[in-house]
Amino acid sequence: MHYIKTSIPRLLSKVRNVEGWLSDHEALFLYHAARMVPVSGEIVEIGSWKGKSSICLASGLSASGKSAFVWAVDPHEGILVAGKKKGVSTLSIFNRNIRGAGLTRFVKPVVSTSQRAVRHWSKPISFLFIDGLHDYIHTKQDYLLWKKYVVSGGVIAFHDGFCGIPGVWKAIDEQFFQSNLVDIGTVSSVLYGITGTPNFFEKMRVKSKITFIRFAQHIHALSWTPWWVKRLFIHTFIRMLLVTPYTIAVYMNK
């Protein structure tokens, strides 16, 4: 695998020109997590649409010099609106965006649903990014189907999981928080965990962070809470309590 150094301004310039729902901080998280994850394994994203997140992951992977690929799982059948498919295939746009970013050799498109793709999967995963259909059933299904392939020390992340979409949060709270995790963090709406068998201190750390996250979710859900309270309390104070090395890399822009 060839090593390609990508500057932060260049990365953001690439992804800002690609349609999708990803903030700059979330883009940087995907880049740094793919670059920094200390274990070997493939990178899998569930839901790639037009390639915005794929470019971030592949850029981080290329900067790491690791011999792996970003496996971008998406049926490319448009988007789902009110239970109905809307739009045309996005595969050609996805391929064009990946090619335009110069990352074709790092990305393996898997034109399939998550449920079908996992039937043919056997490789270890170092980083799993779940960003498919955002309802409870599909988020839960994606997590349960793929989690067993994530190696100890790997990262599992959910887009729109922190103060985001209720279905994603419910799957995280009921399923993800019950698994073995040595740390938890957030970047914008991304909620992620580092897998592994925790020691006593790691268990206490994760338990306290889950408490903070649940409290933040409760405050966020209150319709009468002023926006500035949510911003100050959740997006400043609570986030400071949820820091990990991945979060630091994002906000220090390293």
Residue pairs with C-beta under 8 A, 6 or more apart in sequence:
1 62
1 65
1 66
1 67
1 68
1 106
2 62
2 105
3 62
3 63
3 65
4 59
4 62
4 63
4 102
5 63
6 31
6 59
6 62
6 63
8 28
8 31
8 253
11 27
11 28
11 31
11 55
11 56
11 59
12 24
12 27
12 28
14 55
14 59
14 101
15 22
15 27
15 52
15 55
15 56
16 24
18 50
18 51
18 52
18 55
18 97
19 49
19 50
19 52
20 49
20 50
20 51
20 52
20 53
21 52
21 159
21 160
22 30
22 52
22 53
22 56
22 159
23 188
23 189
25 187
25 188
25 250
25 251
26 159
26 187
26 188
26 189
26 190
27 52
27 53
27 56
28 56
28 187
28 249
28 250
28 253
29 157
29 187
29 188
29 190
29 192
29 246
29 247
29 250
30 53
30 56
30 57
30 60
30 129
30 157
31 56
31 57
31 59
31 60
31 63
32 60
32 246
32 249
32 250
32 254
33 60
33 127
33 155
33 157
33 192
33 246
34 43
34 56
34 57
34 58
34 59
34 60
34 61
34 64
34 70
34 127
35 60
35 61
35 63
35 64
36 60
36 64
36 245
36 246
36 249
37 126
37 127
37 153
37 154
37 155
38 153
39 126
39 151
39 152
39 153
39 154
40 66
40 68
40 124
40 126
40 151
41 68
41 123
41 124
41 125
41 126
41 127
41 150
41 151
41 154
42 68
42 69
42 70
42 71
42 123
42 124
42 125
42 126
43 57
43 61
43 68
43 69
43 70
43 71
43 125
43 126
43 127
43 128
43 129
44 70
44 71
44 73
44 125
44 127
44 128
44 129
44 146
44 149
45 53
45 54
45 57
45 70
45 71
45 72
45 73
45 128
45 129
45 130
45 131
46 73
46 74
46 114
46 128
46 129
46 130
46 131
46 132
46 142
46 146
47 53
47 73
47 74
47 114
47 130
47 131
47 132
47 133
47 159
48 54
48 72
48 73
48 74
48 94
48 109
48 131
49 74
49 79
49 90
49 94
50 90
50 93
50 94
50 97
51 72
51 93
51 94
51 97
51 98
51 101
51 107
52 97
53 129
53 131
53 159
54 70
54 72
54 94
54 97
54 98
54 103
54 107
55 97
55 98
55 101
55 103
57 70
57 127
57 129
58 70
58 98
58 101
58 103
58 106
58 107
59 101
59 103
61 68
61 69
61 70
61 106
62 103
62 106
68 126
69 106
69 107
69 108
70 106
70 107
70 108
71 108
71 110
72 94
72 107
72 108
72 109
72 110
73 110
73 112
73 113
73 114
73 117
73 132
74 90
74 94
74 109
74 110
74 111
74 112
74 132
75 111
75 112
75 113
76 89
76 90
76 91
76 94
76 111
77 85
77 89
78 85
78 86
78 87
78 88
78 89
78 90
79 85
79 86
79 87
80 86
80 133
91 109
91 111
94 109
95 109
98 104
98 107
98 109
110 117
114 132
114 138
114 141
114 142
114 145
114 146
115 141
115 145
118 145
118 146
121 146
121 149
122 149
123 149
124 149
124 150
124 151
125 146
125 149
125 150
125 151
125 154
126 150
126 151
126 153
126 154
126 155
127 154
127 155
127 156
127 157
128 146
128 147
128 149
128 150
128 154
128 155
128 156
128 157
129 157
129 159
130 139
130 142
130 143
130 146
130 156
130 157
130 158
130 159
131 158
131 159
131 160
132 138
132 139
132 142
133 139
134 160
134 165
134 167
134 168
135 167
136 166
136 167
136 168
136 170
136 171
137 167
138 167
139 158
139 167
139 168
139 170
139 171
139 172
140 171
140 174
140 175
143 156
143 158
143 171
143 175
143 176
144 175
147 156
147 179
150 156
150 195
151 195
152 195
152 196
152 197
153 194
153 195
153 196
154 194
154 195
155 192
155 193
155 194
155 195
155 246
156 176
156 192
156 193
156 195
157 190
157 191
157 192
157 193
158 168
158 171
158 172
158 176
158 190
158 191
158 192
159 168
159 189
159 190
160 168
160 189
161 168
161 169
161 172
161 189
161 190
161 191
162 169
162 186
162 188
162 189
162 190
162 191
162 213
162 216
162 217
163 189
163 216
163 217
163 220
163 230
163 234
164 189
169 217
172 191
173 214
173 217
176 193
177 210
179 193
179 195
180 195
180 196
180 197
180 198
181 193
181 194
181 195
181 196
181 198
181 206
182 194
182 195
182 196
182 197
182 198
182 202
182 206
183 193
183 194
183 202
183 205
183 206
183 209
183 244
184 191
184 192
184 193
184 194
184 206
184 209
184 210
184 213
184 242
184 244
185 191
185 192
185 193
185 209
185 242
185 243
185 244
185 246
185 247
186 192
186 213
186 239
186 242
186 247
187 246
187 247
187 250
191 213
192 246
193 206
194 244
198 206
208 241
209 241
209 242
212 238
212 241
212 242
213 238
213 242
215 238
216 233
216 234
216 238
219 225
219 229
219 230
219 233
219 234
220 230
220 234
239 247
